[in-house]
Amino acid sequence: MSTVFGMLTAFILVVGAILLGGSPRAFVNLQGILIVVAGTFAVTAISFRLQEMISLPANIWALLRHSQRDPSEEAIKVMKIAVEARKHNDVLLLERLVPKLKDTPFLQQAIQLVADGAQPDEIEQIMRREASTASSRHMRAVDFLRRAGDVAPAMGLIGTLIGLVRMLGSLDNPALIGPAMAVALLTTFYGAVMAHLVFIPLAAKTEHCTTEEALVNNLYTMAATSIRRQENPRRLEMLLNTVLPPAKRITFYK
């Protein structure tokens, strides 16, 4: 929600400034929009495969739509699972727990592997491959957004040069100077808005979400392998705190 709120606020401020300064029609130019918007996506598409381009919007939306899980809360969550598993030492307990973890598919898969009797090393290998695949997919989205953030101002500059060339070629016809100058200025404006109000902020937010997701998935993997090895939960708490940031470290046993 913070992403949507921030972007809407930024656009409202820009639109408000436009409305306070006069007619908004002066900021609408179809030629400039085509050069910057269509040109940005066309040039960015050169760096990515077609299938990646099709799946990227869904990946970005799915990552941003779900609220990020607090690593400390997730560490406490897996600690409680480890304590229950150690206390009862019952595979059926884990089997009953798996359906309740549907809101965290990664943890659900890890606990399912434990319940199925997979070896600790096998669990770790499988879950780390899953985490690596997810991180790679999300980082491709970050690369796309960053690339688009670089291209948009460049397309705006190209539009500016086109407008200036047209303006200089129309000095003998004052009626054409205004439209040419509008293209020159508005393409720069469109490129700056797309880059700094859309692509660059989304890239930063997507990268942040990817980093936090990788950390939480690492906690899940460590917890699953520890439960499978039937280790003391106190040791698991110590291990979790080695990967948690200092401000997020937990104190489960007081």
TISEMI-360388 format. One line per field, with one value per residue (C-alpha): residue in one letter; chain; x, y negated, z. Coordinates in Angstrom, 2 decimals, always signed. Layout:
residues N
r c(A / ...);
c c(A / ...);
u c(X / ...);
v c(Y / ...);
w c(Z / ...);
end
This chain:
residues 254
r c(M / S / T / V / F / G / M / L / T / A / F / I / L / V / V / G / A / I / L / L / G / G / S / P / R / A / F / V / N / L / Q / G / I / L / I / V / V / A / G / T / F / A / V / T / A / I / S / F / R / L / Q / E / M / I / S / L / P / A / N / I / W / A / L / L / R / H / S / Q / R / D / P / S / E / E / A / I / K / V / M / K / I / A / V / E / A / R / K / H / N / D / V / L / L / L / E / R / L / V / P / K / L / K / D / T / P / F / L / Q / Q / A / I / Q / L / V / A / D / G / A / Q / P / D / E / I / E / Q / I / M / R / R / E / A / S / T / A / S / S / R / H / M / R / A / V / D / F / L / R / R / A / G / D / V / A / P / A / M / G / L / I / G / T / L / I / G / L / V / R / M / L / G / S / L / D / N / P / A / L / I / G / P / A / M / A / V / A / L / L / T / T / F / Y / G / A / V / M / A / H / L / V / F / I / P / L / A / A / K / T / E / H / C / T / T / E / E / A / L / V / N / N / L / Y / T / M / A / A / T / S / I / R / R / Q / E / N / P / R / R / L / E / M / L / L / N / T / V / L / P / P / A / K / R / I / T / F / Y / K);
c c(A / A / A / A / A / A / A / A / A / A / A / A / A / A / A / A / A / A / A / A / A / A / A / A / A / A / A / A / A / A / A / A / A / A / A / A / A / A / A / A / A / A / A / A / A / A / A / A / A / A / A / A / A / A / A / A / A / A / A / A / A / A / A / A / A / A / A / A / A / A / A / A / A / A / A / A / A / A / A / A / A / A / A / A / A / A / A / A / A / A / A / A / A / A / A / A / A / A / A / A / A / A / A / A / A / A / A / A / A / A / A / A / A / A / A / A / A / A / A / A / A / A / A / A / A / A / A / A / A / A / A / A / A / A / A / A / A / A / A / A / A / A / A / A / A / A / A / A / A / A / A / A / A / A / A / A / A / A / A / A / A / A / A / A / A / A / A / A / A / A / A / A / A / A / A / A / A / A / A / A / A / A / A / A / A / A / A / A / A / A / A / A / A / A / A / A / A / A / A / A / A / A / A / A / A / A / A / A / A / A / A / A / A / A / A / A / A / A / A / A / A / A / A / A / A / A / A / A / A / A / A / A / A / A / A / A / A / A / A / A / A / A / A / A / A / A / A / A / A / A / A / A / A / A);
u c(+0.00 / +2.86 / +4.09 / +0.72 / +0.20 / +3.62 / +3.23 / -0.28 / +0.90 / +3.77 / +1.49 / -1.12 / +1.56 / +2.76 / -0.78 / -1.67 / +1.28 / +0.19 / -3.41 / -2.32 / -0.11 / -2.73 / -4.38 / -3.36 / -3.84 / -0.51 / +1.16 / -0.49 / +1.36 / +0.66 / +3.90 / +5.94 / +4.03 / +4.67 / +8.38 / +8.94 / +6.42 / +6.45 / +10.14 / +11.09 / +9.35 / +10.63 / +14.27 / +14.02 / +12.55 / +15.80 / +17.54 / +14.97 / +13.34 / +9.69 / +8.61 / +10.36 / +8.60 / +5.22 / +5.77 / +7.54 / +4.43 / +2.80 / +6.00 / +6.41 / +2.75 / +2.80 / +5.93 / +4.65 / +1.05 / +1.82 / +2.75 / +6.33 / +6.81 / +8.80 / +11.91 / +11.64 / +8.04 / +8.87 / +11.82 / +9.50 / +7.03 / +9.55 / +10.88 / +7.39 / +7.17 / +10.58 / +9.63 / +6.40 / +8.18 / +10.88 / +8.37 / +6.09 / +8.57 / +5.59 / +5.55 / +1.75 / +2.04 / +3.94 / +1.50 / -1.37 / +0.60 / +1.35 / -2.17 / -2.13 / +0.94 / -0.70 / -0.12 / +3.64 / +4.20 / +7.97 / +7.71 / +4.90 / +7.12 / +10.01 / +7.88 / +6.33 / +9.80 / +10.51 / +7.24 / +8.07 / +11.33 / +13.75 / +17.34 / +18.56 / +21.08 / +18.43 / +15.98 / +18.61 / +19.60 / +16.01 / +14.94 / +18.04 / +17.47 / +13.86 / +15.02 / +17.68 / +15.16 / +12.71 / +15.43 / +16.69 / +13.18 / +12.63 / +16.04 / +15.19 / +12.22 / +14.59 / +16.89 / +13.95 / +12.81 / +16.32 / +16.86 / +13.56 / +14.56 / +17.75 / +16.04 / +13.11 / +15.21 / +17.28 / +14.14 / +13.04 / +16.36 / +15.90 / +12.44 / +13.93 / +16.48 / +13.74 / +11.72 / +14.71 / +15.60 / +12.02 / +11.99 / +15.23 / +13.91 / +10.75 / +12.23 / +10.76 / +7.27 / +6.43 / +3.26 / +5.34 / +7.83 / +5.41 / +4.43 / +8.07 / +9.14 / +6.31 / +7.63 / +11.15 / +10.19 / +7.42 / +9.45 / +12.03 / +9.22 / +7.64 / +10.99 / +11.77 / +8.30 / +8.46 / +11.98 / +11.78 / +8.12 / +7.64 / +10.58 / +13.37 / +11.16 / +9.63 / +13.09 / +14.24 / +11.08 / +11.24 / +14.90 / +14.11 / +11.23 / +13.46 / +16.17 / +13.69 / +12.06 / +15.46 / +16.22 / +12.89 / +13.28 / +16.72 / +15.16 / +12.60 / +15.33 / +17.46 / +14.45 / +13.37 / +16.83 / +17.20 / +13.81 / +14.74 / +18.01 / +16.01 / +18.30 / +17.67 / +15.58 / +18.02 / +20.65 / +18.18 / +17.59 / +21.33 / +21.59 / +18.68 / +20.23 / +23.43 / +21.59 / +19.11 / +20.11 / +21.03 / +17.79 / +15.72 / +17.36 / +15.04 / +15.08 / +12.84 / +14.25 / +14.45);
v c(+0.00 / -2.40 / -2.01 / -2.89 / -5.73 / -7.22 / -7.10 / -8.56 / -11.35 / -12.20 / -12.30 / -14.38 / -16.91 / -17.16 / -17.40 / -19.94 / -22.10 / -21.90 / -22.87 / -25.79 / -27.12 / -27.21 / -24.92 / -21.23 / -20.86 / -22.57 / -19.51 / -17.00 / -16.26 / -13.03 / -13.10 / -13.51 / -10.68 / -8.34 / -9.16 / -8.70 / -6.05 / -3.79 / -4.44 / -3.57 / -0.20 / +0.56 / -0.15 / +1.62 / +4.68 / +5.10 / +6.19 / +8.86 / +11.90 / +11.78 / +14.28 / +12.22 / +9.09 / +10.83 / +12.22 / +9.21 / +7.12 / +10.04 / +10.77 / +7.15 / +6.83 / +10.09 / +9.05 / +5.57 / +6.58 / +8.96 / +7.28 / +8.03 / +10.34 / +9.05 / +11.25 / +11.13 / +12.31 / +15.09 / +16.15 / +16.40 / +18.34 / +20.99 / +21.16 / +22.08 / +24.79 / +26.13 / +26.21 / +28.11 / +30.54 / +31.22 / +31.59 / +34.09 / +35.65 / +36.57 / +36.59 / +36.39 / +33.05 / +31.65 / +33.22 / +31.44 / +28.21 / +28.12 / +27.08 / +24.19 / +22.70 / +22.03 / +18.28 / +18.97 / +21.44 / +21.56 / +22.55 / +24.95 / +26.74 / +26.89 / +28.39 / +30.82 / +32.08 / +32.56 / +34.44 / +36.62 / +37.67 / +36.02 / +35.82 / +32.47 / +31.92 / +32.69 / +30.24 / +27.54 / +28.09 / +28.09 / +25.02 / +23.03 / +23.78 / +22.60 / +19.42 / +18.77 / +19.22 / +16.80 / +14.20 / +14.46 / +13.96 / +10.89 / +9.43 / +9.64 / +7.40 / +5.00 / +5.02 / +4.22 / +1.30 / -0.10 / +0.20 / -1.56 / -4.25 / -4.84 / -4.80 / -7.13 / -10.30 / -9.37 / -9.09 / -12.43 / -13.93 / -12.42 / -13.98 / -17.30 / -17.16 / -16.31 / -19.28 / -21.63 / -20.54 / -21.12 / -24.50 / -25.63 / -24.50 / -26.55 / -29.90 / -31.41 / -30.24 / -31.47 / -29.34 / -26.14 / -27.27 / -26.84 / -23.19 / -22.25 / -23.86 / -22.03 / -18.68 / -19.65 / -20.57 / -18.05 / -14.99 / -15.90 / -16.34 / -12.96 / -11.18 / -12.67 / -11.81 / -8.20 / -7.67 / -9.37 / -8.87 / -5.33 / -3.19 / -4.13 / -4.08 / -0.76 / +0.70 / -0.33 / +1.05 / +4.31 / +4.80 / +4.14 / +6.64 / +9.22 / +8.82 / +9.22 / +12.21 / +13.89 / +13.33 / +14.80 / +17.79 / +18.38 / +18.44 / +21.00 / +23.19 / +23.08 / +23.91 / +26.87 / +28.44 / +27.90 / +29.53 / +32.48 / +32.93 / +32.81 / +30.12 / +28.19 / +25.08 / +23.00 / +23.76 / +22.79 / +19.46 / +18.83 / +19.74 / +17.50 / +14.56 / +14.96 / +14.02 / +11.53 / +7.83 / +6.63 / +4.65 / +7.72 / +10.35 / +12.31 / +13.46 / +16.51 / +18.02 / +15.49);
w c(+0.00 / +0.75 / -2.84 / -4.36 / -1.86 / -2.55 / -6.32 / -6.20 / -3.91 / -6.25 / -9.29 / -7.44 / -6.51 / -10.12 / -11.51 / -8.83 / -9.80 / -13.44 / -12.65 / -10.48 / -13.27 / -16.02 / -18.55 / -18.32 / -22.07 / -22.57 / -21.01 / -23.34 / -26.54 / -28.42 / -30.37 / -27.19 / -25.46 / -28.39 / -28.46 / -24.73 / -23.62 / -26.68 / -27.28 / -23.68 / -23.78 / -27.27 / -26.38 / -23.00 / -24.73 / -26.67 / -23.45 / -22.52 / -24.06 / -25.07 / -22.40 / -19.74 / -20.92 / -20.71 / -17.21 / -15.65 / -14.85 / -13.03 / -11.08 / -10.05 / -9.04 / -7.06 / -5.17 / -4.34 / -3.65 / -0.80 / +2.43 / +3.40 / +6.36 / +9.29 / +9.69 / +13.49 / +13.45 / +11.02 / +13.19 / +16.21 / +14.08 / +13.05 / +16.61 / +17.85 / +15.18 / +16.19 / +19.88 / +19.15 / +16.84 / +19.45 / +22.28 / +20.55 / +18.12 / +15.95 / +12.14 / +12.19 / +13.98 / +11.03 / +8.57 / +10.32 / +10.35 / +6.61 / +5.43 / +7.92 / +6.22 / +2.85 / +3.26 / +3.29 / +0.41 / +0.88 / +4.55 / +3.70 / +1.18 / +3.63 / +6.43 / +3.96 / +3.09 / +6.80 / +7.25 / +4.24 / +5.88 / +3.47 / +4.65 / +6.06 / +3.27 / +0.67 / +2.28 / +2.32 / -1.30 / -2.57 / -0.63 / -1.49 / -5.18 / -4.80 / -3.07 / -5.70 / -8.52 / -6.89 / -6.25 / -9.82 / -11.17 / -9.01 / -9.84 / -13.55 / -12.73 / -10.96 / -13.99 / -16.26 / -14.12 / -13.81 / -17.55 / -18.23 / -15.71 / -17.70 / -21.10 / -20.33 / -19.82 / -22.88 / -25.00 / -23.58 / -24.72 / -28.18 / -28.35 / -27.27 / -30.07 / -32.58 / -31.39 / -31.54 / -35.08 / -36.18 / -34.46 / -36.10 / -39.46 / -38.97 / -38.01 / -41.16 / -40.08 / -36.57 / -36.46 / -36.36 / -33.73 / -30.81 / -31.52 / -32.13 / -28.85 / -27.05 / -28.28 / -27.25 / -23.68 / -23.01 / -24.04 / -21.42 / -18.91 / -19.79 / -19.56 / -16.14 / -14.80 / -16.02 / -14.69 / -11.30 / -10.41 / -11.75 / -12.82 / -10.39 / -7.24 / -8.31 / -8.93 / -5.44 / -3.80 / -5.75 / -4.82 / -1.15 / -1.22 / -2.92 / -0.27 / +2.59 / +0.93 / +0.50 / +4.20 / +5.31 / +2.98 / +4.48 / +7.95 / +6.78 / +5.29 / +8.43 / +10.60 / +8.44 / +8.40 / +12.16 / +12.85 / +10.63 / +12.52 / +15.78 / +17.16 / +20.33 / +19.48 / +21.49 / +18.87 / +16.15 / +17.88 / +17.87 / +14.18 / +13.19 / +15.00 / +13.01 / +9.79 / +11.20 / +11.25 / +14.75 / +15.09 / +14.12 / +16.34 / +18.60 / +22.21 / +22.31 / +25.49 / +28.28);
end
